């Protein structure tokens, strides 16, 4: 008997048996079968809709406006390398490719920076839109378009044309599955054309993310009211110059001259009148509104970056090595898209030959290398924002000359599924008034003793709200060929102010601090909010001259390290900020390099990557001895101290000691500070708090250790014992009763969420666009800086958004990795194909020369040059 005959017999027997079943059973079975069929069809349809937007990566597509065909080669990770015959063709093709992979992300970003998110996502986005429109990011970008150089404007227009060509060829459901989801939710929407202003506006969001010390200004005022001036100062200790070296050493760099011990103003702390209850309430409300902005726009907390460069005399390759890993908030997709832009024949008519990390929505490469130079960014962190308290009476505001009319205009916020919202935007000479943009941002009247019914509000002075040609710098860096042309490009990089590290194939390394940094009058050091009616609190209207910003070329020690630490030591004649990161990461990198170079050692590409993966806890050596000295009952209570004693201070994902230490650290902060500080001031556990607690550990009876809610007076050792005991209980509950089974990565997880639909609250939609569950090592202020917020939990809040190491001896030996992947499409295999590698500290090859790119290519798409009327 054949298998077919046997199968037919089984089917006949099952059919006869089924026919003898009661009718109710048969009906139920039929309904179940139909339901299963519907579900299967639904799954297949959903899968087809999800995969529909995946880009074409082979064959040919027409791209109107090209002067000649452009080839797009993609490697195993989908990274596109573009080859063309003119700069205009390449950026036009870049716009097309960006739209292929990430247009929904681009569209959400431009809605966010224009204050139009509510058009897509409804009333929940109105508050964010109101704040952004009040600051006027889009209005500033529109003015910047008139300032950029002609060649920059041409590149922006060509890029926009490439994006729009893709939109013209595809329906919304073919562009992104998110548009299908929005349509199912009732939104009738087709993306509008891309414009050059859309590209410029996104630079405002990046400037906001890296803006400076706005939170510290508010925090100092609130802390002083809660615990007094002296104890509040303990929470913001001075930068430890004696322990952590600044970027360019002691002294100042002025017009290229290094001046050790140059005279300049001492750190200023101007005498200010105390802040009233009404002023504090206005500041508190604005702080809450800033925190309510979506993660897409950044919040300026817990972020930073590492970059360093080693010269050829100290590298195994005989040529410079450059490393960079910017730390930004974690989103899905990640902020960077890897890309290469290559002229087939490099010449004055087609000078572009560059590869690196781009922003989808912006032409060119932000960080990377070309055929001659490489560069990296970290946040300089100067104080470029000041909050001002304003006295407002109706349509008037008070300055030192008397009452003056507010500058106002009205904007309409369109709301999907709701009524339009009318917003009055108000402005003083200092800047836009952030108070009053919605019920949540309402300005607050003086709680006691209000004068003549006036109200206090808060305005914002910020360098990014004045138009600048920063976009010129991006294109110019892509085309720079040496130190002089690179510095000339950096001179246009106004906001956000950055640390730039540099290396070239001629063997030079360097550092440049660009950016617009305001010069303040004598009554304002930027650490506390000013008052709009005091002339001495104002800015002078000038900025630190570019020639006076610190820089270094070929330093004697053979390397430069930047990791958000102080740029220069005391004596620099301009005020940059008092709120640097405390230099823990930078000093660890310096120490690793110095150890490697001791006794004639040399640094390799792998050494650079190994430093990027360094997970040494910067505060463990200080705190651990105190934790081990605490006497706990033997057995259950003291089990954690055993794994702590064995711990090597490295925060690997599988480390029991790292888990115990970090849980104890979080408990220590809560027990020490939560009783006296309001929630918005609770410690996040980062670098500043290492410095704060280090000093408190030396004072066991300091009032901070005491819990004011109890009758007893607690000391340091009481708090340490309680922190350890609670950590033991926490880990037993969260992980395992056996300390050897504890794992830091079980607590410290990376969850990648779409900042739009990924926060929708609809499970099936969130599962479509979000990814998560990675157990990672590292931690706050570690070189491998996977930050977490001690006030909230252990989940990763910011992380290395990419890692790269460039070998100037052989560019094809360079390495790179992105937090997520090239694609913004959830159905793409390149949505998170780099995340597993990233989490393990691995990188992927970075081919650059044409032969290496060809060897790595797995897909080839030709964008065909056609006349516009043939497109």
BELJOLIN-V750869 format. One record per pair of residues at least 12 apart in sequence whose ideal C-beta (glycine too) atoms are under 8 Angstrom apart, sorted by the first residue. I is the first residue (numbers start at 1). J is the second residue. D is the distance in whole Angstrom. If there is no record, write none. Layout:
i: {I:I}
j: {J:J}
d: {D:D}
//
This chain:
i: {47:49:49:49:50:50:50:50:51:52:52:52:52:53:53:53:53:53:53:53:53:54:54:54:55:55:55:56:56:57:57:57:57:57:58:58:58:59:59:60:60:60:60:61:61:61:61:61:61:62:62:62:62:62:62:63:63:63:63:63:63:63:63:63:63:64:64:64:64:64:64:64:65:65:65:65:65:65:66:66:66:66:66:66:66:66:67:67:67:67:67:68:68:68:68:68:69:69:69:69:69:70:70:70:70:70:70:70:70:70:70:71:71:71:71:71:71:72:72:72:72:72:72:73:73:73:73:73:73:74:74:74:74:74:75:75:75:75:75:75:76:76:77:77:77:77:77:77:77:78:78:78:78:78:78:78:78:79:79:79:79:80:80:80:80:80:81:81:81:81:81:81:81:82:82:82:82:82:82:83:83:83:83:84:84:84:84:85:85:85:85:86:86:86:87:87:87:87:87:88:88:88:89:89:90:90:90:90:91:91:91:91:91:91:91:92:92:92:92:92:93:93:94:94:94:94:94:94:94:95:95:95:95:95:95:95:95:95:95:95:96:96:96:96:96:97:97:98:98:98:98:98:98:99:99:99:99:99:99:100:101:101:101:101:101:101:102:102:102:102:102:103:103:103:103:103:103:103:104:104:104:104:104:105:105:105:105:106:106:106:106:106:107:108:108:108:108:109:109:109:109:110:110:110:110:110:112:112:112:112:112:112:113:113:113:113:113:113:113:113:113:114:114:114:114:114:115:115:115:115:115:115:115:115:115:115:116:116:116:117:117:118:118:118:118:118:118:119:119:119:120:120:120:120:120:121:121:122:122:122:122:123:123:123:125:126:126:126:126:127:127:127:127:127:127:128:128:128:128:129:130:130:130:130:130:130:131:131:131:131:131:131:132:132:133:133:133:133:133:134:134:134:134:134:134:134:135:135:135:135:135:136:136:136:137:137:137:137:138:138:140:140:140:140:140:141:141:141:141:141:141:142:143:144:144:144:144:144:144:145:145:145:146:147:147:147:148:148:148:148:149:149:151:152:152:152:152:153:155:155:155:156:156:156:156:156:157:158:159:159:159:159:159:160:160:160:160:160:160:163:163:164:164:165:167:167:167:168:172:172:172:175:176:176:177:177:177:177:178:178:178:179:181:181:181:186:187:187:198:199:199:199:199:200:202:202:202:203:203:203:203:204:205:205:205:206:206:206:207:207:207:208:208:208:208:209:209:209:209:209:209:209:209:210:210:210:210:210:210:210:210:211:211:211:211:211:211:212:212:212:212:212:212:212:212:213:213:213:213:213:213:213:214:214:214:214:214:215:215:215:215:216:216:216:217:217:217:217:217:217:217:218:218:218:218:218:218:218:219:219:219:220:220:220:220:221:221:221:221:221:221:222:222:222:222:222:222:223:223:223:224:224:225:225:226:226:226:226:227:227:231:231:234:234:234:234:235:235:236:236:236:236:237:237:237:237:237:238:238:239:239:239:239:239:239:240:240:240:241:241:241:243:243:244:244:244:244:244:244:244:245:245:245:245:245:246:246:246:246:246:246:247:247:247:247:247:247:247:247:247:247:247:247:247:248:248:248:248:248:248:248:249:249:250:250:250:250:251:251:251:251:252:252:252:252:252:252:253:253:253:253:253:253:254:254:254:255:255:256:256:258:259:260:261:262:262:262:263:263:264:264:264:264:265:265:267:267:267:268:268:268:269:269:270:270:270:270:270:272:272:275:275:276:276:277:277:277:278:278:278:278:278:278:278:278:279:279:279:281:281:281:282:282:282:282:282:282:282:283:283:283:283:284:285:285:285:285:285:285:285:286:286:286:286:286:287:288:288:289:289:289:289:289:290:291:292:294:294:295:295:295:296:296:296:298:298:299:301:301:302:302:302:302:302:302:302:302:303:303:303:303:303:303:304:304:304:304:304:304:304:304:305:305:305:305:305:305:305:305:305:305:306:306:306:306:306:306:306:306:306:306:306:306:306:306:307:307:307:307:307:307:307:307:307:307:307:307:308:308:308:308:308:308:308:308:308:308:308:308:309:309:309:309:309:309:309:309:309:309:309:309:310:310:310:310:310:310:310:311:311:311:311:311:311:311:312:312:312:313:314:314:314:314:314:315:315:315:315:316:316:316:316:317:317:317:317:317:317:317:318:319:319:319:319:319:320:320:320:320:320:320:320:321:321:321:321:321:321:321:321:321:322:322:322:322:322:322:322:322:322:322:322:323:323:323:323:323:323:323:323:323:324:324:324:324:324:324:324:324:325:325:325:325:325:325:326:326:326:326:326:326:327:327:327:327:327:327:328:328:328:329:329:330:330:330:330:330:330:330:330:330:331:331:331:331:332:332:332:332:332:332:332:332:332:332:333:333:333:333:333:334:334:334:334:334:334:334:335:335:335:336:336:336:336:336:336:336:336:337:337:337:337:337:337:338:338:338:338:338:338:338:338:339:339:339:339:339:340:340:340:340:340:341:341:341:341:341:341:342:342:342:342:346:351:352:352:352:353:353:354:354:354:354:354:355:355:355:355:355:356:356:356:357:357:357:357:360:362:362:363:363:364:364:364:365:365:366:367:367:368:368:369:369:369:369:369:370:370:370:370:371:371:371:372:372:372:372:372:372:373:373:373:373:373:373:373:373:374:374:374:374:374:375:375:375:375:375:375:376:376:376:377:377:377:378:378:378:378:378:378:379:379:379:379:379:380:380:380:380:380:380:380:380:380:381:381:381:381:381:381:382:382:382:382:382:383:383:383:383:383:383:383:383:383:384:384:384:384:384:384:384:384:384:384:385:385:385:385:386:386:386:386:386:386:386:386:386:386:386:387:387:387:387:387:387:388:388:388:388:388:388:388:388:388:388:388:388:389:389:389:389:389:389:389:390:390:390:390:390:390:390:390:390:391:391:391:391:391:392:392:392:392:392:392:392:392:393:393:393:393:395:397:397:398:398:398:399:399:399:399:399:400:400:400:404:404:406:406:406:406:407:407:407:408:408:408:408:409:409:410:410:410:410:411:411:423:423:424:425:426:427:428:428:429:429:430:430:430:430:430:430:431:431:431:431:431:432:432:432:433:433:433:434:434:434:434:435:435:435:436:443:443:443:443:444:458:459:461:461:463:463:463:463:463:463:463:463:464:464:466:468:468:468:468:469:469:470:470:470:470:472:472:473:473:473:473:473:473:473:476:476:476:477:477:482:482:482:483:483:483:483:483:486:486:486:486:487:487:490:490:491:491:493:493:494:494:494:495:495:496:497:497:497:497:497:498:498:498:499:499:499:499:499:499:500:500:500:501:501:503:503:504:505:507:508:508:509:509:509:509:509:510:510:510:510:510:511:511:511:511:511:511:511:512:512:513:513:513:513:514:514:515:516:517:517:517:517:517:518:518:518:518:518:519:519:519:519:519:519:519:520:520:520:520:521:521:521:521:521:521:522:523:523:524:524:524:524:525:525:526:526:526:527:527:544:544:548:548:550:550:550:558:559:559:561:561:561:561:562:563:563:563:563:563:563:564:564:564:564:565:565:565:565:565:565:565:566:566:567:581:581:582:582:582:582:583:584:584:584:584:584:585:585:585:585:585:585:587:588:588:588:588:588:589:589:589:592:592:592:593:605:605:605:605:605:608:609:609:609:609:609:611:612:612:612:612:612:612:613:613:613:614:614:614:615:615:615:615:615:615:615:615:615:616:616:616:616:616:617:617:617:617:617:617:617:618:618:618:618:619:619:619:619:619:620:620:620:621:622:622:622:623:623:623:623:624:624:624:624:626:626:626:627:627:627:627:627:627:627:628:628:628:630:630:630:630:631:632:632:632:636:637:637:637:639:639:640:640:640:640:640:640:640:641:642:643:643:643:643:643:643:644:644:644:647:647:650:651:651:651:651:651:651:651:652:652:652:653:653:653:653:653:653:653:654:654:654:655:655:655:656:656:656:656:656:656:658:658:658:659:659:659:659:659:659:659:660:660:660:660:660:662:662:662:662:662:663:663:663:663:663:664:664:664:664:665:665:665:666:666:666:667:667:667:667:667:667:668:668:668:668:669:669:669:669:669:669:670:670:671:671:671:671:672:672:672:672:672:673:675:675:675:676:676:679:682:682:683:683:684:684:684:684:685:685:685:685:685:686:686:686:687:687:689:690:696:697:699:700:700:700:701:701:702:705:705:734:734:735:743:744:745:745:745:746:747:748:748:748:748:748:748:748:748:748:748:749:749:749:749:749:749:749:749:750:750:750:750:750:750:750:750:750:750:750:751:751:751:751:751:751:752:752:752:752:752:752:752:753:753:753:753:754:754:757:758:768:769:771:771:771:774:774:774:775:776:776:776:778:784:784:785:785:785:786:786:786:787:799:800:800:801:801:802:802:802:802:803:803:803:803:803:804:804:804:805:811:811:811:812:812:812:812:812:812:814:814:815:815:815:815:816:816:816:817:817:817:817:817:817:818:818:819:819:819:820:820:820:821:821:821}
j: {827:173:177:180:177:768:826:827:827:173:174:177:180:170:173:174:175:176:177:825:827:825:827:828:100:101:825:100:861:72:74:78:859:861:859:860:861:861:862:861:862:863:864:96:169:861:862:863:864:169:863:864:866:870:871:92:93:96:162:165:863:864:865:866:871:161:165:866:867:868:870:871:92:158:161:162:165:868:84:89:92:93:863:864:865:866:85:86:88:89:865:84:85:86:89:865:84:862:863:864:865:82:83:84:89:90:92:93:862:863:865:83:84:860:861:862:863:93:97:860:861:862:863:853:854:856:857:859:860:857:858:859:860:861:845:847:853:856:857:858:856:858:338:821:822:830:833:834:844:101:821:822:823:828:829:830:833:338:339:340:822:97:101:339:340:822:339:340:342:355:847:853:857:94:97:339:340:341:342:342:343:344:850:342:343:344:350:343:344:345:350:343:349:350:155:343:350:351:352:154:155:158:158:865:341:342:343:352:155:158:159:162:341:363:364:158:159:161:162:165:162:863:159:162:339:341:358:363:364:158:159:160:161:162:163:164:165:166:194:363:162:163:165:166:863:162:339:162:163:337:358:360:361:162:163:166:167:175:194:166:337:360:822:823:824:825:333:337:360:823:824:163:166:167:175:176:191:824:175:176:178:179:824:333:360:361:824:163:194:198:360:361:191:120:296:755:756:202:205:296:361:194:198:201:202:361:128:132:205:294:296:297:132:137:138:141:201:202:204:205:297:132:133:137:138:201:128:129:130:131:132:133:137:138:411:413:129:413:414:129:294:413:414:415:416:418:421:414:415:416:182:187:189:416:756:416:756:415:416:417:418:415:417:418:294:413:415:421:438:289:292:437:438:440:441:292:293:294:297:413:413:421:423:437:438:441:289:290:293:434:437:441:293:297:411:413:423:425:437:423:425:426:432:433:434:437:432:434:460:462:465:425:432:465:201:204:205:208:197:201:204:464:465:466:467:197:200:201:203:204:467:197:467:200:467:468:469:470:471:196:197:200:467:467:468:469:200:469:471:472:469:472:475:469:471:472:475:196:363:364:475:196:199:200:363:471:196:363:194:196:199:362:363:193:194:195:196:198:199:193:194:193:194:871:191:193:194:871:189:190:191:191:824:825:768:825:826:827:756:757:769:191:757:765:768:417:416:417:361:361:362:363:471:471:359:361:362:362:470:471:495:464:296:297:298:298:359:496:464:495:496:297:298:300:464:297:298:299:300:303:328:329:496:298:300:303:379:381:496:497:498:300:384:385:462:464:496:300:381:382:383:384:385:577:579:383:385:526:527:577:578:579:290:300:385:387:460:287:290:300:301:236:527:579:283:386:387:526:527:528:529:283:284:286:287:387:529:680:235:680:681:232:236:527:528:275:279:280:283:528:529:280:283:284:678:680:681:235:677:681:274:275:275:280:676:677:678:681:676:677:703:704:692:695:696:704:688:692:527:578:579:688:582:688:691:692:695:267:578:565:566:578:580:582:583:582:583:691:566:569:570:583:587:565:566:582:583:584:586:587:565:583:586:587:590:565:566:567:568:569:583:499:511:513:550:552:560:561:562:565:566:567:568:586:511:550:551:552:555:567:568:568:569:568:569:570:571:568:569:571:572:264:550:568:571:572:573:548:549:550:551:552:568:547:548:573:547:548:547:551:552:571:571:571:571:572:573:571:573:571:572:573:574:573:575:525:570:578:522:525:575:525:527:522:523:524:525:536:523:528:389:529:446:456:446:447:448:444:445:446:447:448:450:455:456:389:456:529:444:447:456:389:435:443:444:456:457:458:387:389:458:529:680:435:440:441:442:443:444:458:387:434:435:441:458:680:440:680:434:437:438:440:441:434:680:440:755:759:329:331:755:331:755:756:328:329:329:684:789:329:684:686:780:787:789:797:798:327:328:329:379:787:798:327:378:379:563:564:581:585:785:324:325:326:327:377:378:379:562:563:564:323:324:325:327:378:562:563:585:586:589:612:783:785:800:322:323:324:325:376:377:378:499:501:561:562:563:322:323:501:559:560:561:562:563:589:593:608:611:321:322:323:376:501:502:503:509:510:511:559:560:322:509:558:559:593:603:608:503:507:508:509:554:558:559:507:808:809:558:558:559:597:602:603:602:603:604:809:602:603:604:605:604:605:807:808:809:810:813:809:505:507:807:808:809:374:503:504:507:508:509:808:503:603:604:605:608:805:806:807:808:369:374:375:376:501:502:503:509:805:806:808:376:608:609:611:612:803:804:805:806:367:376:377:378:501:802:803:804:612:800:801:802:803:804:367:377:378:800:801:802:785:787:798:799:800:801:798:799:801:797:798:750:751:752:753:796:797:798:799:819:752:753:754:755:752:753:754:755:758:769:770:771:820:832:820:821:823:824:831:752:801:802:818:819:820:821:359:801:819:357:358:359:366:801:802:818:819:357:358:359:360:818:822:355:356:357:358:802:816:818:822:355:356:357:358:365:354:355:356:848:853:353:354:355:364:365:478:354:355:850:853:371:479:370:478:479:370:371:368:369:370:371:478:368:369:370:846:848:368:369:804:802:804:816:818:824:471:474:474:475:474:475:478:474:478:474:802:804:804:806:806:808:811:814:848:478:479:480:481:505:811:848:480:481:482:504:505:506:480:481:482:486:502:503:504:505:502:503:504:806:808:477:486:500:501:502:503:500:501:804:498:499:500:498:499:501:562:563:564:496:497:498:499:564:496:497:498:499:513:514:515:567:576:497:564:577:579:580:581:497:515:517:576:577:517:518:526:527:575:576:577:578:579:462:463:464:495:496:497:515:516:517:518:460:461:462:463:430:460:461:462:518:520:524:526:529:530:539:458:459:460:461:529:530:428:430:431:458:459:460:461:529:530:531:532:537:456:457:458:529:530:531:532:428:430:433:456:457:458:459:532:533:454:455:456:532:533:406:426:433:443:454:455:456:457:452:453:454:455:408:428:532:454:532:533:428:429:532:533:535:533:534:535:428:429:426:427:428:433:426:427:428:424:425:426:427:424:425:422:423:424:425:423:425:437:438:436:437:457:459:459:532:532:538:459:460:461:530:532:538:459:460:461:462:465:459:460:465:457:458:459:457:458:459:460:456:457:458:457:455:456:457:458:456:529:532:518:539:494:495:497:515:516:517:518:543:495:496:516:492:494:495:516:492:494:492:493:494:495:489:492:489:490:491:492:493:494:514:488:489:492:489:490:504:506:508:502:504:508:510:553:500:502:510:512:512:551:512:514:514:546:514:515:514:515:516:515:516:515:513:514:515:516:517:513:514:515:511:512:513:562:564:567:512:513:514:560:562:806:808:808:808:808:553:554:553:554:555:559:560:551:552:553:554:560:550:551:552:553:555:560:562:549:551:549:550:551:567:546:549:549:543:543:544:549:574:576:539:540:542:543:544:539:540:542:543:544:574:575:538:539:540:575:535:536:537:538:539:540:536:536:537:536:537:538:539:575:578:575:577:578:578:579:574:576:573:574:567:568:572:597:593:597:586:589:590:593:586:581:583:585:586:589:783:580:581:585:586:580:581:582:583:585:586:587:580:583:580:687:781:687:688:690:691:687:618:619:687:690:781:618:687:781:782:783:785:618:614:616:618:782:783:611:614:783:611:614:783:611:805:807:813:814:815:805:803:805:815:841:843:783:783:784:800:803:805:841:783:784:841:782:783:784:650:651:652:777:778:779:782:783:784:649:650:651:782:783:649:650:651:658:661:779:782:687:690:781:782:665:690:693:694:781:647:649:661:649:690:694:697:661:665:693:697:644:647:649:661:697:716:720:641:644:661:664:720:723:724:641:644:645:717:720:721:724:721:721:724:725:728:724:725:728:728:739:660:664:724:727:728:731:739:724:739:656:657:660:739:740:742:657:660:661:660:661:777:744:748:777:778:779:782:784:744:745:777:743:744:745:748:775:776:777:743:744:745:743:744:777:739:740:741:742:743:744:744:777:779:731:735:742:743:744:746:747:727:728:731:739:742:744:747:748:779:794:727:730:731:747:794:723:724:726:727:685:723:790:685:790:794:722:723:724:726:727:730:693:719:720:723:682:683:685:689:693:790:682:790:707:719:722:723:693:696:704:705:719:704:707:708:709:704:708:791:790:791:790:791:780:789:790:791:780:788:789:790:791:780:781:787:780:781:790:781:716:716:716:715:716:717:715:716:716:718:719:746:747:747:775:777:775:776:777:775:794:775:776:777:778:779:786:788:794:795:796:772:773:774:775:776:794:795:796:772:773:774:775:776:786:795:796:799:835:839:770:771:772:773:795:796:770:771:772:819:820:832:835:766:769:770:772:769:770:769:770:826:826:831:832:835:835:836:839:839:796:799:839:799:800:841:798:799:800:798:799:800:799:819:819:838:818:819:816:817:818:819:815:816:817:838:843:816:817:846:843:846:848:849:845:846:847:848:849:852:846:848:843:844:845:846:843:844:846:834:837:838:842:843:844:834:838:834:835:838:832:834:835:833:834:835}
d: {8:7:6:5:5:7:6:4:5:6:6:7:8:8:7:6:6:5:6:5:8:6:6:6:4:6:8:8:6:8:5:8:4:5:5:6:6:6:7:7:4:8:5:8:7:7:8:6:7:8:8:5:5:7:6:7:7:6:7:5:4:6:7:7:8:8:6:6:7:5:7:3:6:7:5:8:7:6:8:5:6:7:6:7:4:7:7:6:7:5:6:7:4:7:6:5:8:6:6:6:5:6:7:4:6:7:8:4:8:4:8:5:8:6:7:6:8:7:6:7:4:8:6:6:7:8:4:7:6:7:6:4:8:8:8:7:8:4:6:6:7:6:8:7:7:6:6:6:6:8:7:4:6:7:8:4:8:5:7:8:6:5:8:6:7:7:7:4:7:7:8:5:8:6:7:7:7:5:7:5:8:5:8:8:7:7:8:7:6:7:6:8:7:5:7:7:6:7:5:6:7:5:8:8:5:8:7:6:5:5:5:7:7:4:7:4:7:6:4:8:6:5:6:7:7:6:7:6:8:7:4:6:7:3:4:8:8:8:7:7:4:7:6:5:6:8:7:8:7:7:7:5:7:7:5:4:7:8:8:6:7:7:6:5:6:7:7:6:4:7:4:7:7:7:5:6:7:8:7:4:5:7:6:6:6:8:5:7:7:8:5:4:5:7:7:7:5:5:7:7:6:8:4:6:7:7:7:7:7:7:5:6:7:5:6:7:4:6:6:5:8:7:8:7:4:6:8:4:7:8:4:4:8:7:8:7:6:8:7:6:8:6:7:5:7:8:8:5:7:6:7:7:7:6:7:7:7:6:5:5:6:5:8:5:8:6:6:6:7:7:6:8:5:6:7:7:5:6:7:5:7:8:5:4:5:7:6:8:6:7:6:7:8:8:5:7:6:6:8:7:5:8:5:7:6:5:5:8:7:8:6:7:6:7:6:4:7:8:7:5:7:7:6:7:5:5:4:4:8:6:8:5:4:5:4:7:7:8:7:6:6:6:8:6:7:5:8:5:5:6:7:5:7:7:5:5:5:7:5:7:6:4:6:7:6:7:6:7:8:8:7:8:4:7:5:6:6:7:7:8:4:5:6:7:6:7:7:7:7:6:7:7:7:7:7:7:6:7:7:6:7:8:6:6:7:7:6:8:7:6:5:7:7:6:6:5:6:7:6:7:7:6:8:5:7:8:8:6:4:4:4:6:6:7:7:7:3:7:6:7:7:7:8:7:7:7:5:8:4:8:8:5:6:5:7:7:7:7:6:6:5:5:5:7:7:5:7:7:7:6:8:4:7:7:5:6:8:7:8:7:6:7:7:5:8:7:5:8:7:6:5:5:7:7:4:7:7:8:8:8:6:6:7:6:6:5:8:6:6:6:6:6:7:7:6:7:6:6:7:6:8:8:7:6:6:6:6:7:6:7:7:7:6:7:8:7:8:6:8:8:8:7:8:7:5:6:7:8:8:8:5:8:5:6:7:6:7:7:7:5:7:7:7:6:8:7:3:7:6:5:8:7:7:7:6:6:4:6:5:5:8:7:6:8:7:8:7:7:5:7:7:5:7:8:7:5:8:5:8:6:6:8:7:8:4:7:7:7:6:6:7:7:7:6:6:4:6:8:8:4:6:7:7:8:5:7:5:7:8:8:8:8:8:5:5:7:6:7:7:5:6:3:7:7:7:7:8:6:8:4:7:7:7:7:5:7:6:8:8:6:8:8:6:8:7:4:6:6:6:3:5:8:7:8:5:5:5:8:4:6:8:7:6:6:5:4:6:5:7:7:6:6:7:7:7:6:7:8:6:8:7:5:6:7:5:6:7:7:7:7:8:6:5:8:8:7:6:8:5:6:5:7:4:7:7:6:7:7:8:8:6:6:7:4:7:5:5:5:6:7:7:8:5:5:7:6:7:4:6:7:6:7:7:4:5:7:4:6:8:7:7:7:7:5:8:7:8:5:6:8:6:7:6:7:8:7:6:4:8:4:7:5:7:5:8:5:7:8:6:7:6:6:4:7:8:6:7:8:8:7:5:7:8:5:7:5:5:8:8:6:5:8:7:7:5:7:5:8:8:7:8:5:7:5:7:5:8:8:6:4:7:6:6:6:6:5:7:8:5:7:4:8:8:7:6:8:4:7:8:6:7:6:7:4:4:8:4:7:7:8:5:5:7:6:8:6:5:7:7:6:7:8:5:8:6:6:8:5:8:7:5:7:7:5:8:7:6:8:7:5:8:6:3:7:8:7:8:8:5:6:4:8:6:4:7:7:6:7:7:5:7:5:7:5:6:6:7:6:8:4:7:5:6:8:6:8:6:7:6:5:7:7:7:7:5:4:6:5:8:6:7:6:6:6:8:5:7:7:5:7:8:6:7:6:4:4:8:7:5:8:4:7:7:8:6:5:5:8:7:5:7:5:8:6:8:7:6:8:8:7:6:6:7:7:8:5:7:7:4:8:7:7:8:5:7:7:7:8:8:8:7:8:7:5:8:6:7:5:5:6:7:4:8:5:6:7:8:7:5:2:6:7:6:7:8:7:7:8:7:8:7:5:5:5:8:6:7:8:7:7:8:5:8:7:7:8:6:7:7:8:8:8:8:8:5:7:6:6:8:6:7:7:6:7:7:4:7:7:5:8:4:6:6:7:6:7:5:8:7:5:7:5:7:6:7:4:8:5:6:6:7:8:6:7:6:8:4:5:5:6:8:6:7:8:8:6:6:7:6:7:5:7:5:4:5:8:8:4:8:8:7:4:8:7:6:4:7:7:8:6:7:7:6:7:7:7:5:8:8:8:5:8:8:8:7:6:7:6:7:5:7:6:8:4:7:7:4:8:7:5:8:6:6:5:7:5:7:6:8:6:6:7:5:7:6:7:7:7:5:7:5:4:8:5:8:7:7:6:7:8:7:7:7:5:8:5:7:7:5:8:7:5:7:8:7:5:7:7:6:5:8:6:6:4:8:8:5:7:7:7:7:4:8:6:7:5:7:8:5:6:7:6:7:5:6:6:8:8:8:8:8:5:6:8:8:5:7:5:8:5:7:5:5:5:6:6:6:6:7:5:7:5:8:5:7:5:8:4:5:6:5:6:4:8:6:7:6:8:6:7:6:8:8:4:7:6:7:4:7:8:8:4:6:7:5:8:6:6:5:6:8:4:5:6:8:4:4:8:8:7:3:7:5:7:6:7:8:7:7:6:6:6:8:6:8:8:6:7:5:4:7:5:4:6:8:6:4:7:6:7:7:7:2:7:6:8:6:6:7:8:6:4:8:7:5:7:6:6:6:7:5:7:5:8:7:6:8:6:8:7:6:7:6:4:7:7:8:6:5:8:8:5:7:7:4:4:5:6:6:7:6:7:5:6:4:8:7:6:5:8:8:6:8:7:5:5:6:6:7:8:8:6:7:7:7:5:7:6:7:6:6:3:5:7:5:7:8:6:7:7:7:7:5:7:5:8:8:6:5:5:7:7:6:8:5:5:5:7:7:7:8:4:4:6:8:7:4:7:7:6:6:8:4:8:4:8:5:7:8:5:8:4:6:7:5:8:4:8:5:7:5:7:8:6:7:5:7:8:6:6:6:8:6:6:8:6:5:6:8:7:6:5:6:8:7:4:8:6:6:8:6:6:7:7:7:5:8:8:8:5:4:7:4:6:5:4:6:5:5:7:5:7:5:6:6:8:7:7:5:7:5:7:7:6:6:8:7:5:7:8:4:8:7:8:8:4:6:6:7:5:7:8:7:7:7:6:7:7:7:6:8:6:7:6:8:6:6:8:6:6:6:6:6:5:5:6:8:6:6:7:7:8:6:6:7:5:5:8:6:6:5:7:6:7:7:4:5:6:5:7:7:5:5:6:8:7:8:6:8:5:6:5:6:8:7:8:5:7:6:3:7:5:6:4:5:7:6:7:5:7:6:6:7:4:7:8:4:7:8:6:7:4:6:4:7:6:6:8:7:7:6:7:7:8:7:7:4:5:6:7:8:5:5:8:4:6:8:7:6:5:8:7:4:8:5:6:7:7:6:7:4:8:4:6:7:8:5:8:8:7:5:6:6:8:7:6:6:6:7:5:5:5:8:6:8:8:4:6:7:7:5:6:6:6:7:7:3:8:5:6:7:8:5:8:7:7:7:8:5:4:7:6:7:7:7:5:7:6:7:7:6:3:6:6:6:4:7:6:7:8:7:7:6:5:7:7:7:6:6:6:7:8:6:7:7:8:4:8:5:7:8:5:7:8:7:7:8:4:7:6:7:6:5:6:8:6:7:7:8:8:5:8:4:6:5:5:5:5:7:5:7:7:8:5:8:6:8:5:8:7:7:7:7:6:8:5:8:7:6:7:8:8:5:7:6:5:6:8:7:5:7:6:4:8:7:7:8:4:7:8:7:6:6:6:4:4:7:4:7:7:6:6:7:5:6:6:5:7:4:6:5:7:7:7:6:5:7:6:5:5:7}
//
